């Protein structure tokens, strides 16, 4: 296993654990996302008015 593969596996496992621990927050985000026709409009809305206890930090990659 390469270093990159090892890091990916750790991050994947941590993401799964985090999502399982915060299942209510994840489900609420899914419900909010369903109200928007595109991911872009959803993200714009989340940036302008994040849900209580959350914030969305976005960095554009070109």
N, C-alpha and C positions, 0 to 999 in steps of 0.2 A: 504494500500500500504506500503510495506517495504521500508527501506532506500535504498536498492539496486535497487528496482524497480523504485523508485523516481529518483535516480541518472541516471539510464538507460534512463528513459523517457526524462529527461532534456538533456542528451547528444545526444539522437536521434534527438530531436527537433532542437538542435543547429547545428547538422550535416546537417540536411535538409536545414535549413536556410542558412548555409554557402555555401552549394552546389548550392542553388538557386541564391545566390548573386554572386557566382563565376562560373556561368554556362559556360562561355567561357573557363576558365581554365580546368574545368571538362571535357568538350567536347574534348579539345585538348589532355588531358591525355588519354581519351578513344581511340582517333585516334592513339596516339603513342603506346598504349598497343596492338592494333590490328596488329601492325607490328611484334610482337614477338610470337613465338609458345608457350611459357610457361610464366607463371607469374614470375618465378624465373629469366629468362633471361631479362624480362622487368625491374624488380627491380634492377638487376645488372647494366643495362644500365642507369637507372635513378640515381643510386648512383654515377656512374662514370661521367656522364654528365647530371646534372639536367636541366630541362627546365628553361628558364629565369624567375626569380622571385620565383622559388620554390626550395625546398631542401627536400630530403628524408632522414629521420633519422630512422635507422632500429636497433632494439634490438632483438637479438635471444632469444627465450624462449624455454627452454628444458624441 
